[in-house]
Amino acid sequence: MLSSIGIPGLILILVIALVVFGPKKLPEIGKATGETLREFKNSARDLTDEENEQKENKS
């Protein structure tokens, strides 16, 4: 998905985000996004680990 955007598209998105949110809000938004992605990744890993444990216990 991101491969079709390209560098000019990413720069345009960043400029628009800077105009819309302002320079003070962007770090906060980035931090919140990073924490959300990290939490989602950990939850997904926990679910797959539980599923693998259940499969191993059935064997």
C-alpha positions as a printed Julia matrix, in Angstrom:
59×3 Matrix{Float64}:
  0.0     0.0    0.0
  2.67    2.53   0.96
  4.82    1.56  -2.02
  2.29    3.18  -4.36
  2.37    6.51  -2.49
  6.04    7.32  -3.03
  8.24    9.97  -1.48
  6.43   13.01  -2.95
  3.12   11.7   -1.64
  4.52   11.17   1.85
  5.98   14.67   1.88
  2.62   16.09   0.81
  0.84   14.16   3.57
  3.33   15.43   6.17
  2.93   19.04   5.01
 -0.86   18.78   5.15
 -0.67   17.22   8.64
  1.64   20.03   9.75
 -0.8    22.67   8.47
 -3.87   20.97   9.94
 -2.52   19.99  13.36
  0.31   22.46  13.86
  3.88   21.8   14.97
  3.0    21.4   18.66
  0.45   18.62  18.16
  2.38   16.45  15.67
  4.75   14.87  18.25
  1.79   14.05  20.49
 -0.09   12.48  17.59
  2.99   10.49  16.57
  3.53    9.23  20.1
 -0.12    8.2   20.45
 -0.02    6.44  17.08
  3.15    4.57  18.03
  1.7     3.46  21.36
 -1.5     2.31  19.66
  0.41    0.28  17.06
  2.66   -1.24  19.74
 -0.37   -2.23  21.82
 -2.11   -3.73  18.78
  1.02   -5.68  17.86
  1.37   -7.05  21.4
 -2.3    -8.05  21.51
 -2.05   -9.81  18.15
  1.08  -11.64  19.3
 -0.65  -12.72  22.51
 -3.62  -14.06  20.56
 -1.43  -16.05  18.18
  0.62  -17.41  21.1
 -2.54  -18.54  22.88
 -3.81  -20.18  19.7
 -0.51  -22.0   19.2
 -0.54  -23.2   22.82
 -4.06  -24.55  22.39
 -3.03  -26.43  19.23
  0.01  -27.9   21.0
 -2.1   -29.01  23.98
 -4.57  -30.81  21.69
 -1.79  -32.8   20.03
